[in-house]
């Protein structure tokens, strides 16, 4: 990197590098992974530059020599500026596309496509397009709606994703299952796909193991939606409460469905979530329906926050999330909602087991799912990609 500085360009929907700017899983990936990547790169290579473009405010932010400058501009001009500045300085440019959120609205998608083609045309081994395909648009459309998406939207989503993936030098998939899914659906060589999971900002999350006393606090981090089976989760907790168990259910997210008065629903920024909700909970739950491809094959951010905080996880039988829970023995996985209820009751009654699972989760988060370590792994992969000329 001393002879040819590695510069970085990040294309996102909005700019977020501080924990207070996190808005859901998208923002967590921006702050956790990309923010850590920026810091790691500039620490290793002070002469490197980072260009961060967000289409929500049409602004390019330039990180260089411990300074941040902000310019109002369009995506194409931002891409040209980053590319020409890099080539003029004799460096290399890795362009990370936070797909699909880096794509502007349909009426401006032309500039996104043109920007991709411009980046690809420079080639010569000095510019690489890296697609962080962490939230597949078509699969998400089927998962987050009670009705099927229109055929037109599916065709549009598939076409745009295929174009993006075909023009890339490296594709980042969030799980091994989704890596295989991408390879199959878009006919991409698996060797081109690098798995980099979600994680947690571990050093900012205190480990507070489940307490012995009551009430027993159950935390669901996410928006309350029927398509996420939150209604079934509420029924499970309600059943246990009616049997005399002193249990509270806290929802940390948007209220997009009717909830009983006893369910506590709170929206706050990420630091407040950690301090006031995550730290004071006893277990973290994931209710997502495993029969929906998006939920089963991808990986939400919430399990890693739960793990970092020392909270045991109870999850539905999601393929990838279930693998994490079983592999690191950091929670319980339910094959159906009857078993889900038994799992909640089991941890309610056996707090020592809850603590043991919580400790296991914290250890795994520190060793494998720390965003700062994941950012280092990504930087090493980017450097290797340029060396190999892929």
N, C-alpha and C positions, 0 to 999 in steps of 0.2 A: 504493500500500500504506500510505501515511502516514495517509490519511483513513479507510480501511477496512482494518485489518490482515488479512492473509491467515494464517489458522491452518491447521494441517495435522493430519490424523488418519491413522494408518497401522495397518491391521489385518493381522496376520501370525500364523504358527503359533507362533513363539517370538521372543524379543527378542534382537537381535544388532546391535551398533553398533561393536564393536571387532574388529579383524582376528583376534584369538585366538578369537572366537566363531563364525567362519565354519565351517559344516558343509556342504560340498558346494556345488553351484551355487545352491541356494535361499538358503543363508546368505550367499553372496557377493553376491547381488542385494540382500539386506537391508543388509549392511554397506557394500557399494560404492555402490549407487545411493541407497537410502533414507538411509543414514547421511550420505552427502555432501549429499543434499537437505536434511536437517535442519540441517546446519552452514551451508549456503549461505543458507537462508531466514532463520535467526536472525542471520546476519551482515548480511544486507541489511535486515532488519526486526526489530530487537531487541525490539519490542513484540509480535511474533507469538508464538503458543503452538504447541507440538507435542504431540499426544496419540498415544502408541504403545501399542496393545493387542495382547497376545499371549495366545492362548487356551490354550497349553500350561500356563502358570502362572496363568491368569486374573488377569492384572495389567495395570493401566493405568499408564503412565509419562508424567509431564507434564514437558516441557522448557519452562522459562520463566525469563528473566533469569539465565541461566547456572546455573540450578539444575535438578536432576532429583528429582522426588518420585514415589514408587511407591505404588499403591493396589491392594489385592485387591478385585476386583469382576467381575461378569459382563459379557459383550459388550454386551448391551442397555443396561445402566446406564452403561457406558463411553461408548457412542454418545450417549446422552442427555446425559451430563455435558459431553462435548466440544461438542455442538450448542448446548445452552442457554448454556454459558459463552461461546461465540463470538457468538451472537445478542445476548446481554446486553451484550457489549462492543462491539456495532455492527460486528462483523467478518464475514469470509467463511470458510467451512470447506471445504477440499478433502479428501475422504476417499479414500485410496488403499487398495484391497483387493488384497493379494498373492494372487491367485487361482491355483490352488485351495487353497493352503496355509492361507489365513485361515479356511477353512471347518472348523468343529470336527467331531468324530465324528458319525455318523448320529444317535445318540441325543440330540444337542444341536443338530442343524442347524436346528431350529425357531427358536432364538434368533438364529441368523445371518439367516434369512429375515425374521424380525420386525424385526431391526435395519436391514436394507436398506429395508423398507417405511417405517419411522420416518424414516430419512434422506430418502427420496424425498418423504415427505409434507410435510416442512418447505419444500422447494422455494424459491419466491420469489427465486430467483437467488442466494441466500446460501449454499447447500449444494450441492456437486457431488460425485457419486460417480465415482471414476476406478478402472477395473478394470485392473490390471496382469496380463493373462492370459498369463503367460510360460511356463507348463508345462501345456498342455491335458490334462485328466485322462483323457478317453477315448482320445485318441491315445497318451498315455503308457502307458495300460493295455495297449494292443496291442503297444507297443514293448518294454516291460520284462518281458514274460512269454513263456514258451514256449507257453502255451495262450491261447486267446482268452478275453477277459473274458465273464462271463455277460450275457445279454440284459438282465437286471434292473439290473445295475450300469451298463450302457451307457445305458439309459433314464434312470436316476437321474442319471448324470453329465451327459447332454445337457440334461435338464430344468433342473437346478440352474444349469448354465452359461448357458442361454438366459435364465432369469429374471435372473441377475446382469447379463448384458450388456444386456438390455432396459431395466433400471432405471438404467443408467449414463449419465453425461453424456459421458464420454470413455473409450475403450478403448485400452490400450497393448498393442501386439503386438511381439514380439521380432524379427520379420523381415518383409520385404515379402511373402514367400510365405505366411506365416501370417496376415498381414493379409487377403489375398485369400481364404484358407481360412475364416477367421472370417466374413467378409462373405457367402460362399457358403453355408456350413452353417447359420448362424444368421440369415440375411437381414438383416444389419446394413449400413447405409450406410457405405461406405468412408471418407467424409469424417469419420465419427465415430471412426475408428481412427488412432492415432498410432504410428508405428514408432520404438521406442527399443531398440536392441540391448543385449546384455550388454557388459561391458567389463572393465577391470582397474584395480586401484589402482596405477597406473603409478609414482607417486613412491615407493612402498614396494618396488618390484621393481628390483633392479640389473640393468643390461644386461651380460650376460657371454656374449660370442659363442663359438661352437663352437671348441674347442681343436684343435690339430694332432695331438696325441699319442693314445695308446691307454690304456685301452680306450675304445671309442666307446659313449657312454651314451645309450640310447634311453629316453625317459620317456613313460609313459602315465599321465595324471592322471585317475583315476576308479576306480570299483569294477570288479573283475574278474568279468565275467559273460559267459556264452556268448551271451546274447541281444544283447550288444554286440559280438559277434564278436571277443572278446579271445582266444579259442582259436585263431582264424585268424591273429591277430597273432603269437601265440606260435610257431606253426608257421613263419611267415615268418622270424622271428629265429633260430629253431632251425636252419632250412635254411642260413642264412648262416653261422652258427657252425660247422656241420658242414663248410662249405666253407673253413674256416680264418680267417674274419673275427673279429677280437677285439671282440665286441659284447656289451654288457650290456643287459638289459631291466629297467627299474625300474617297478613299479606303485605309484602313490601313491593308495591307497584300500583299500576292503574286499576281502577275499579270499572271493568267493562261488562259486568253482569251483576244481577241482584245478589246480595249477600245478607245473611241474617245479622241482626244487630250485635250478636255476641262475637262476630268475626271482626278483628281489628285490622283496618286497611290504612296503610300509611305510605305516602310518597315523600321521598326526601333524596338529597344528593348522596353520593356513595360514601363519603366520610361519615355523614350522619347515620346512614344505614349501618355501617360497621359499628359505630359507637353505641347507638341506641337500640338497634334491633338484633343484628347478628350476634353481638357479644352477650346479649341477655337471653338468647334462645337456648333451648336444650337439644333440639334436633332440627335438621333441615330436610324438607320433603320435595320430591319431584313427582308430580302426578301425570305427566304427559302420556298420551295414548301410544302404546308401542306399535299399533297397526298402521300408524302414519309414518311414511318413509322418512320425512324430514326429522321427526323427533327421535326415531330409532337409530338412524345412521349418523346424524351429526352430534355435536356435543355442546350443550349450553355452558355458560360461565358459572352458573350458580353452584354446581357441585364443588368447584374448587374454592370458592369462598367458604362454603360450609366446612370443607376439609381443613383449610388454613386456620379457621376459627376453632377447630377441635370439636365440631358438631357432627355426630353420626348422621348418615344419610338414609332415608327410606325412599326408594324409587320404585316405580313401575318397571316392568321387565323390558326396558329399552336395551337394545343390543350393545351400543357403545358405552352408555352410562353404566349399565349393569356390569359390563366387563371391568370398568374402573372400580366399582364398589366391591366386586368379588375379589379382584386381583389384589387389592390393597387392604382388604378386610376392614373397610371403613364405614360399613353400613349394612343394610338389609334390602334385598330385592324381592318384590312381591309378584307372583304370577297372576294374581287377580285381586279384586278389591277386598274380598274376604280375608285373604292373607295379609293384605296391606293393613287392615284394621288390627289383625293379630300382631303384626310387627310393631305398630305404634304402642299397643298395650304392653308388649314385651319390654320395650325400652322404658316405658313409664314405670313398670314394676322393677326392672333390673337396671339401676343406675350405674352399677359397676361395669356392666356390659356396655352401656352407653358411653362411659368414660374410655373404656378400652378401644372401642371403635373410633372415638374422637381422637385419641392419641395416634392411632394408626393413620388416620386421615391427615393430621398435621405433619407427621413425618413424611408422608408421600408428597404432600404439597410442597414442603421445603426442598425435597430432593428431585422431584420430577415435574412439578407444575407451577414453578415459580416463574413469573413472566420475565424476570431479569435473566434467568438462566435460559429460558426459551429464546429471548432476544439474542443472546450470545450464540446459540445454536443456529439461529437464522443468519446472523452475520457471517459465521463461518461457512455456511452453505452458499451464501452469495459470493463470497471470495472464491470458493471452490468452483462455482459455476463459471466465473470469468477465467479461471486458470484452465479449466477443461475445454473452454470454447464452446459450451453448449448453446 
